[in-house]
Amino acid sequence: MKVVLIGYGNVGKEIEKVLLENNISVELIVKSSGIYSKHSKIDTNDNFANYLDAESELLISVPSRGDGSEMLDYYLKPLEIGACIVTCEKAVLAHHWGLVQKFRGQIRYSATVGGNSGILPAVSNYQGKIEEIKAVINGTLNYMSDAFANKRKESDIFRDVMTFGFTDPGSNSLQDVFQNELRDISYKTAILANHSNLYDKITPNDLSIEPYRDNTRCAVILNKQRITAGFLAFEDTSWFPTGVNNCLYVNGVKVAEGPGAGGRITAERMFKDLQELQD
Ligand SMILES: NC(=O)c1ccc[n+]([C@@H]2O[C@H](COP(=O)([O-])OP(=O)(O)OC[C@H]3O[C@@H](n4cnc5c(N)ncnc54)[C@H](OP(=O)(O)O)[C@@H]3O)[C@@H](O)[C@H]2O)c1
């Protein structure tokens, strides 16, 4: 097994630690500045496919951006030569679901929705026909909408979100946070919708994500008729998880709940995916 990390930020560094704890060493690290072996640069990153073969296992944690085209090559070439991929990056999967359909045996992505809360595995393992999925899939927006419901001041909410690292460190205002996190919701909703097999093929462009309004909570509801996502009005909010947790209800019954984000927990979920690929 030849382990290659693509992306070496919050999640990538934690993946390396989790692998080392399990006596697995990383052969190569691909950053935007080049390919590194034992932390020395050996090549430019556009040559990365030359270092791969069918025994390679790639762990991808590059930024989720735009329609995924910027990072698509990190998936296409490796999958075509028979390598395996574990990813937590969302834009490529959300916009190019055909990759998952074509290379199902070589790709795992359970960290893309719900961090380590096991939302996607719970959908796969559900016994029976899925009529409705109701989920909280963005911990930051869950935290924020709960704080708004409790009439906390905007400046305090923004301070918390930044101090606790719940969102992109580049955000300058709550509006930035909303914008980034609503894009995240559109990626995750598309992945969850496609993973559930309730629809033919959905991309974020097919979705309309409801912006924040007073007295709403951030959730996703999927049934055969429609997909509703973003800030929605609920009479009963008692089913929402606390803090930055995520949760999943199938046909009205809770089947998963847990932490939705964080470098370490994301890395741990990716390690579970890697083990599943090797079984
Ligand atoms: N953090 C979480 O809790 C969490 C949870 C679930 C999913 N995710 C997803 O995981 C991914 C990574 O998140 P993160 O928190 O680790 O972000 P991050 O800290 O910003 O790390 C991303 C890394 O990717 C590198 N990178 C950027 N462009 C690249 C390119 N073209 N080729 C190779 N490397 C490139 C960046 O560094 P250089 O430019 O220096 O190489 C950076 O170190 C995102 O897609 C995010 O949506 C994150």
The ligand as a Gaussian input file, in Angstrom:
#p B3LYP/6-31G(d) Opt

LIG

0 1
 N      -12.222000      20.896000       8.697000
 C      -13.292000      20.119000       8.827000
 O      -13.848000      19.945000       9.916000
 C      -13.848000      19.410000       7.633000
 C      -14.856000      18.447000       7.793000
 C      -15.343000      17.754000       6.675000
 C      -14.827000      18.079000       5.425000
 N      -13.874000      19.042000       5.297000
 C      -13.341000      19.349000       3.972000
 O      -11.973000      19.016000       4.007000
 C      -11.250000      19.839000       3.114000
 C      -10.050000      20.394000       3.853000
 O      -10.466000      21.088000       5.001000
 P       -9.357000      21.716000       5.973000
 O      -10.106000      22.212000       7.146000
 O       -8.227000      20.761000       6.152000
 O       -8.879000      22.962000       5.082000
 P       -7.442000      23.649000       5.058000
 O       -6.870000      23.672000       6.431000
 O       -7.608000      24.922000       4.317000
 O       -6.562000      22.618000       4.207000
 C       -6.638000      22.483000       2.826000
 C       -5.228000      22.321000       2.323000
 O       -5.268000      22.081000       0.927000
 C       -4.108000      22.714000       0.349000
 N       -4.361000      22.983000      -1.058000
 C       -5.006000      24.021000      -1.615000
 N       -5.059000      23.893000      -2.946000
 C       -4.405000      22.739000      -3.235000
 C       -4.087000      22.061000      -4.443000
 N       -4.485000      22.519000      -5.628000
 N       -3.393000      20.914000      -4.361000
 C       -2.981000      20.417000      -3.177000
 N       -3.245000      21.009000      -2.006000
 C       -3.946000      22.163000      -2.036000
 C       -3.915000      23.983000       1.185000
 O       -2.584000      24.344000       1.446000
 P       -1.446000      24.759000       0.428000
 O       -2.110000      25.753000      -0.506000
 O       -0.409000      25.352000       1.304000
 O       -1.003000      23.510000      -0.202000
 C       -4.411000      23.569000       2.566000
 O       -3.356000      23.216000       3.431000
 C      -12.230000      20.873000       2.600000
 O      -12.656000      20.479000       1.329000
 C      -13.377000      20.820000       3.592000
 O      -14.602000      21.153000       2.985000
 C      -13.365000      19.699000       6.362000

